[in-house]
């Protein structure tokens, strides 16, 4: 890293890491992200700290894992209780602005931004109370309805993203020059998160007969692990979709990726038009992925690569161009990266943070043995899920159930669960030990269940939770009134 610079951090929502031209997808058109990758460095093994919105964004803010912050689920939003990278920068006199989705508790909290424009927070400042029900879970039909409703049209999420992009470009053109120190602009888009409704021009980019059907979506091809089976039952994925229904959903998602990419293109063009590209670094990432039917799963909430993997790109005047980094990285690495990029200093209390600056990862030799970690404790899960990526292996532990082990080099589609083979007993043991250097899965799971039970009781129990919006009719968080 040559010198402190501004940072434009673009975060999308639910972007499958392979759904970009630069990631090798044969159909999805993302010319602006492709250009960003060509001008910078792409991290091919990037992961979220939790494959669902609220916990992932709390980890991104604090640089800590979910079990460290207590933001277990979509009813436990970040409220500034742990210092964020934004807090650190504001303390040192830097301007930190957010535009778009935060999914925190409330704009009334000190969330670590000098200013937040058109923020989206959890519904009513409370979020998804029904996700606290973790035993004998009722079916939640809304996500299946979202898949069946896929197609062309306008949505509040697309309107919101256009508004976010407009406000961000205005800041870059009219307001960014007034600060004495480098600034951070956090632009948080909501697409390609469902609803799977996309403007006609983007939907028509992907003829239904051309889209790729999800890998291993048929019932005969799916894993029958109890965790995955229960999640499919809970969200009504067990019943197969018609091929046309799948093709429409995939085409709409492809279109949303291209629509989101167009917003990135406007931001990048504004950087060039204003000359800010000469002293501004750009980071792109997503909060988690989207399964899009792979393994019979949709959206997120599991530890398959489509859900827990994320795209991550960094570019700027001093960032190596067209470089590929295979060292595993995580959203928790963003905290030290953002601090370093503008020339600020970490606090002594940040020494225990699990992440590392991406600048150091770019400069160091490849380290495929670097361990990254993710966990899940929210809607649809009968137990906690704890994942580590260690070298070529992905290990997933489910307290009370059998673990899973995948060789991501030999088996990138995660079809062959090696945990059932005695030949991998030592690998399983080593992975379990490595996981326990991060947390005790059984203890964390018990703590989460107790906390969720207490919060559920405060809201009157599961029957009252059904009545609280959105209840079992899980939808997506509403956008600010201006864009509804």
URUR-V722686 format. One record per pair of residues at least 24 apart in sequence whose C-alpha atoms are under 7 Angstrom apart, sorted by the first residue. I is the first residue (numbers start at 1). J is the second residue. D is the distance in Angstrom with one decimal. If there is no record, write none. Layout:
i->I j->J d->D
i->I j->J d->D
This chain:
i->1 j->318 d->6.4
i->1 j->359 d->6.5
i->2 j->318 d->6.4
i->4 j->341 d->5.5
i->4 j->342 d->4.5
i->4 j->343 d->4.7
i->5 j->182 d->5.5
i->5 j->279 d->5.5
i->5 j->280 d->5.4
i->5 j->281 d->6.6
i->5 j->341 d->6.1
i->5 j->342 d->5.1
i->6 j->182 d->4.5
i->6 j->183 d->4.9
i->6 j->184 d->5.9
i->6 j->279 d->6.3
i->6 j->280 d->4.5
i->6 j->281 d->6.1
i->6 j->342 d->6.0
i->7 j->183 d->6.4
i->7 j->184 d->4.7
i->7 j->185 d->6.3
i->7 j->280 d->5.5
i->7 j->281 d->4.9
i->7 j->282 d->5.8
i->7 j->341 d->6.9
i->8 j->184 d->5.9
i->8 j->185 d->4.9
i->8 j->186 d->6.2
i->8 j->280 d->6.9
i->8 j->281 d->6.2
i->8 j->282 d->4.8
i->8 j->283 d->6.3
i->9 j->185 d->6.1
i->9 j->186 d->4.8
i->9 j->187 d->6.1
i->9 j->282 d->5.8
i->9 j->283 d->4.7
i->9 j->284 d->6.1
i->10 j->186 d->6.1
i->10 j->187 d->4.8
i->10 j->188 d->5.9
i->10 j->283 d->6.0
i->10 j->284 d->4.8
i->10 j->285 d->6.6
i->11 j->187 d->6.2
i->11 j->188 d->4.7
i->11 j->189 d->6.1
i->11 j->284 d->5.9
i->11 j->285 d->5.1
i->11 j->286 d->5.1
i->11 j->287 d->7.0
i->12 j->188 d->6.0
i->12 j->189 d->4.8
i->12 j->190 d->5.9
i->12 j->191 d->6.2
i->12 j->285 d->6.4
i->12 j->286 d->4.6
i->12 j->287 d->6.7
i->13 j->189 d->6.5
i->13 j->190 d->5.1
i->13 j->191 d->5.6
i->13 j->192 d->6.0
i->13 j->193 d->5.4
i->13 j->286 d->5.3
i->13 j->287 d->5.5
i->13 j->288 d->6.7
i->14 j->192 d->5.9
i->14 j->193 d->5.1
i->14 j->286 d->6.3
i->14 j->287 d->6.4
i->14 j->288 d->5.1
i->14 j->289 d->4.4
i->14 j->290 d->5.2
i->15 j->192 d->6.1
i->15 j->286 d->5.8
i->15 j->288 d->6.6
i->15 j->289 d->4.7
i->15 j->290 d->6.1
i->15 j->310 d->6.8
i->16 j->289 d->4.3
i->16 j->290 d->5.1
i->16 j->306 d->5.7
i->16 j->310 d->6.2
i->17 j->289 d->6.5
i->17 j->309 d->6.1
i->17 j->310 d->4.6
i->17 j->311 d->4.4
i->28 j->254 d->5.8
i->29 j->258 d->5.8
i->30 j->258 d->5.5
i->30 j->261 d->5.5
i->32 j->261 d->6.0
i->32 j->264 d->6.5
i->32 j->265 d->5.1
i->33 j->261 d->6.4
i->36 j->315 d->6.4
i->37 j->313 d->6.1
i->37 j->322 d->6.2
i->38 j->321 d->5.9
i->38 j->322 d->4.4
i->39 j->315 d->6.0
i->39 j->321 d->4.7
i->39 j->322 d->5.9
i->40 j->314 d->5.7
i->40 j->315 d->3.9
i->40 j->316 d->6.5
i->40 j->319 d->5.6
i->40 j->320 d->5.5
i->40 j->321 d->4.2
i->40 j->322 d->5.5
i->40 j->323 d->6.5
i->41 j->313 d->5.7
i->41 j->314 d->5.4
i->41 j->315 d->6.2
i->41 j->319 d->6.8
i->41 j->320 d->6.1
i->41 j->321 d->6.0
i->41 j->322 d->5.8
i->41 j->323 d->4.6
i->41 j->324 d->5.8
i->42 j->312 d->6.0
i->42 j->313 d->4.4
i->42 j->314 d->6.6
i->42 j->323 d->6.3
i->42 j->324 d->5.1
i->42 j->325 d->6.1
i->43 j->312 d->5.5
i->43 j->313 d->6.2
i->43 j->324 d->6.1
i->43 j->325 d->4.8
i->43 j->326 d->6.1
i->44 j->324 d->6.9
i->44 j->325 d->6.2
i->44 j->326 d->5.4
i->45 j->326 d->5.7
i->45 j->327 d->6.5
i->45 j->328 d->4.7
i->45 j->329 d->6.3
i->46 j->309 d->5.9
i->46 j->310 d->5.5
i->46 j->311 d->6.4
i->46 j->312 d->6.3
i->46 j->328 d->5.7
i->46 j->329 d->4.7
i->46 j->330 d->5.4
i->47 j->308 d->5.7
i->47 j->309 d->4.5
i->47 j->310 d->5.3
i->47 j->329 d->6.3
i->47 j->330 d->4.8
i->47 j->331 d->6.6
i->48 j->287 d->6.3
i->48 j->288 d->5.5
i->48 j->308 d->5.6
i->48 j->309 d->6.3
i->48 j->310 d->6.4
i->48 j->330 d->5.8
i->48 j->331 d->5.4
i->48 j->374 d->6.5
i->49 j->330 d->6.7
i->49 j->331 d->6.2
i->49 j->332 d->7.0
i->49 j->373 d->6.4
i->49 j->374 d->4.4
i->49 j->375 d->6.5
i->50 j->374 d->5.3
i->50 j->375 d->5.2
i->50 j->376 d->5.7
i->51 j->288 d->5.2
i->51 j->300 d->5.8
i->51 j->301 d->5.1
i->51 j->302 d->6.7
i->51 j->307 d->6.1
i->51 j->308 d->5.3
i->51 j->376 d->6.7
i->52 j->288 d->6.6
i->52 j->300 d->6.4
i->52 j->301 d->5.9
i->53 j->287 d->6.5
i->54 j->103 d->5.9
i->54 j->104 d->7.0
i->56 j->287 d->6.0
i->57 j->287 d->6.6
i->59 j->332 d->6.1
i->60 j->331 d->5.4
i->60 j->332 d->5.5
i->60 j->334 d->6.6
i->61 j->85 d->6.1
i->61 j->335 d->7.0
i->62 j->335 d->6.9
i->63 j->332 d->4.3
i->63 j->333 d->6.7
i->63 j->334 d->7.0
i->63 j->335 d->5.2
i->63 j->353 d->6.3
i->63 j->355 d->6.6
i->64 j->332 d->6.2
i->64 j->353 d->6.2
i->64 j->354 d->6.7
i->67 j->444 d->6.7
i->72 j->377 d->5.9
i->72 j->378 d->6.7
i->73 j->377 d->6.4
i->73 j->378 d->4.9
i->74 j->127 d->5.7
i->74 j->128 d->5.4
i->75 j->126 d->5.8
i->75 j->127 d->4.4
i->75 j->128 d->4.9
i->75 j->129 d->5.5
i->77 j->104 d->4.9
i->77 j->105 d->5.0
i->78 j->104 d->4.9
i->78 j->105 d->5.9
i->79 j->104 d->6.1
i->79 j->105 d->5.4
i->79 j->109 d->5.8
i->79 j->111 d->6.3
i->80 j->109 d->6.5
i->80 j->110 d->5.7
i->80 j->111 d->4.9
i->84 j->112 d->6.0
i->85 j->335 d->5.3
i->85 j->339 d->6.7
i->86 j->112 d->4.3
i->86 j->113 d->5.7
i->87 j->112 d->4.4
i->89 j->339 d->6.9
i->89 j->344 d->6.7
i->90 j->114 d->7.0
i->94 j->181 d->6.1
i->94 j->182 d->6.8
i->94 j->183 d->6.0
i->95 j->183 d->5.0
i->95 j->184 d->6.5
i->96 j->183 d->6.0
i->96 j->184 d->4.9
i->96 j->185 d->6.1
i->97 j->184 d->6.4
i->97 j->185 d->5.0
i->97 j->186 d->6.1
i->98 j->185 d->6.0
i->98 j->186 d->4.6
i->98 j->187 d->6.0
i->99 j->164 d->6.1
i->99 j->168 d->6.7
i->99 j->186 d->6.3
i->99 j->187 d->5.0
i->99 j->188 d->6.2
i->100 j->164 d->5.6
i->100 j->187 d->6.1
i->100 j->188 d->4.8
i->100 j->189 d->6.1
i->101 j->188 d->5.2
i->101 j->189 d->6.3
i->101 j->190 d->6.6
i->118 j->480 d->6.6
i->120 j->479 d->5.9
i->120 j->480 d->6.3
i->122 j->477 d->6.4
i->123 j->477 d->6.1
i->128 j->470 d->6.7
i->129 j->465 d->5.8
i->129 j->471 d->7.0
i->130 j->465 d->5.1
i->130 j->466 d->6.2
i->130 j->471 d->5.4
i->130 j->472 d->6.3
i->131 j->378 d->6.0
i->131 j->379 d->4.5
i->132 j->452 d->5.4
i->132 j->456 d->6.2
i->133 j->462 d->6.6
i->134 j->381 d->6.5
i->134 j->382 d->5.9
i->135 j->382 d->6.6
i->137 j->234 d->6.8
i->138 j->234 d->6.5
i->139 j->233 d->6.9
i->139 j->234 d->4.5
i->139 j->235 d->6.0
i->139 j->236 d->6.8
i->140 j->234 d->5.9
i->140 j->235 d->5.2
i->140 j->472 d->5.2
i->140 j->473 d->6.2
i->140 j->474 d->6.8
i->141 j->235 d->5.9
i->141 j->236 d->6.1
i->141 j->473 d->6.6
i->142 j->473 d->5.4
i->142 j->474 d->5.6
i->142 j->475 d->6.3
i->143 j->235 d->6.5
i->144 j->235 d->6.8
i->144 j->236 d->6.2
i->144 j->237 d->6.9
i->146 j->195 d->6.2
i->146 j->196 d->6.8
i->147 j->196 d->6.9
i->147 j->249 d->5.8
i->148 j->245 d->6.1
i->150 j->196 d->4.7
i->150 j->197 d->5.6
i->150 j->248 d->5.9
i->150 j->249 d->5.0
i->150 j->252 d->6.2
i->151 j->196 d->6.5
i->151 j->197 d->5.2
i->151 j->198 d->6.7
i->151 j->248 d->6.0
i->151 j->249 d->6.9
i->151 j->252 d->5.7
i->152 j->197 d->5.4
i->152 j->198 d->5.0
i->152 j->199 d->5.5
i->152 j->200 d->4.9
i->152 j->203 d->5.8
i->153 j->197 d->5.6
i->153 j->198 d->5.4
i->153 j->199 d->5.0
i->153 j->200 d->6.0
i->154 j->197 d->6.4
i->154 j->198 d->6.1
i->154 j->199 d->5.5
i->155 j->197 d->6.2
i->156 j->479 d->6.8
i->156 j->483 d->5.8
i->156 j->484 d->5.2
i->157 j->190 d->6.3
i->157 j->191 d->6.7
i->159 j->483 d->5.8
i->160 j->479 d->6.8
i->160 j->483 d->5.5
i->161 j->189 d->5.6
i->161 j->190 d->6.4
i->165 j->263 d->6.1
i->165 j->267 d->6.9
i->169 j->267 d->6.0
i->169 j->270 d->6.2
i->173 j->274 d->6.4
i->182 j->342 d->5.6
i->191 j->256 d->6.3
i->191 j->260 d->5.9
i->192 j->253 d->6.5
i->192 j->256 d->4.8
i->192 j->257 d->5.5
i->192 j->260 d->6.6
i->196 j->249 d->6.4
i->196 j->252 d->5.5
i->196 j->253 d->6.1
i->197 j->252 d->6.3
i->198 j->252 d->6.0
i->198 j->255 d->6.3
i->198 j->256 d->5.9
i->202 j->255 d->4.7
i->202 j->258 d->6.8
i->202 j->259 d->6.6
i->203 j->251 d->6.3
i->203 j->252 d->5.7
i->203 j->255 d->5.0
i->205 j->255 d->7.0
i->206 j->251 d->5.6
i->208 j->247 d->5.7
i->208 j->248 d->6.5
i->208 j->251 d->6.4
i->211 j->247 d->6.5
i->211 j->250 d->6.8
i->211 j->251 d->6.3
i->213 j->247 d->6.8
i->214 j->292 d->6.7
i->214 j->293 d->5.3
i->214 j->294 d->4.8
i->215 j->294 d->5.0
i->215 j->295 d->6.5
i->216 j->294 d->5.8
i->216 j->295 d->4.9
i->216 j->296 d->6.9
i->217 j->293 d->5.8
i->217 j->294 d->5.2
i->217 j->295 d->4.7
i->217 j->296 d->4.2
i->218 j->296 d->6.5
i->222 j->295 d->5.2
i->222 j->296 d->6.4
i->227 j->381 d->6.6
i->227 j->382 d->6.3
i->231 j->380 d->5.0
i->231 j->381 d->6.2
i->232 j->297 d->6.7
i->234 j->380 d->5.9
i->237 j->296 d->6.7
i->237 j->297 d->6.7
i->250 j->292 d->6.8
i->278 j->317 d->6.2
i->280 j->316 d->6.3
i->281 j->315 d->5.7
i->281 j->316 d->4.2
i->282 j->314 d->5.6
i->282 j->315 d->5.2
i->282 j->316 d->6.1
i->283 j->313 d->5.7
i->283 j->314 d->4.4
i->283 j->315 d->6.6
i->284 j->312 d->5.5
i->284 j->313 d->5.1
i->284 j->314 d->6.4
i->285 j->310 d->6.7
i->285 j->311 d->5.4
i->285 j->312 d->4.5
i->285 j->313 d->6.6
i->286 j->310 d->5.8
i->286 j->311 d->6.3
i->301 j->376 d->6.8
i->303 j->387 d->6.8
i->326 j->366 d->6.7
i->326 j->368 d->6.6
i->327 j->366 d->5.5
i->327 j->367 d->5.0
i->327 j->368 d->4.8
i->327 j->370 d->6.7
i->328 j->368 d->6.5
i->328 j->370 d->6.1
i->328 j->371 d->6.9
i->328 j->372 d->6.4
i->329 j->372 d->6.5
i->330 j->372 d->6.5
i->333 j->357 d->5.8
i->333 j->358 d->6.6
i->384 j->445 d->5.6
i->386 j->441 d->6.9
i->388 j->435 d->6.5
i->395 j->431 d->6.4
i->399 j->441 d->6.7
i->399 j->442 d->5.8
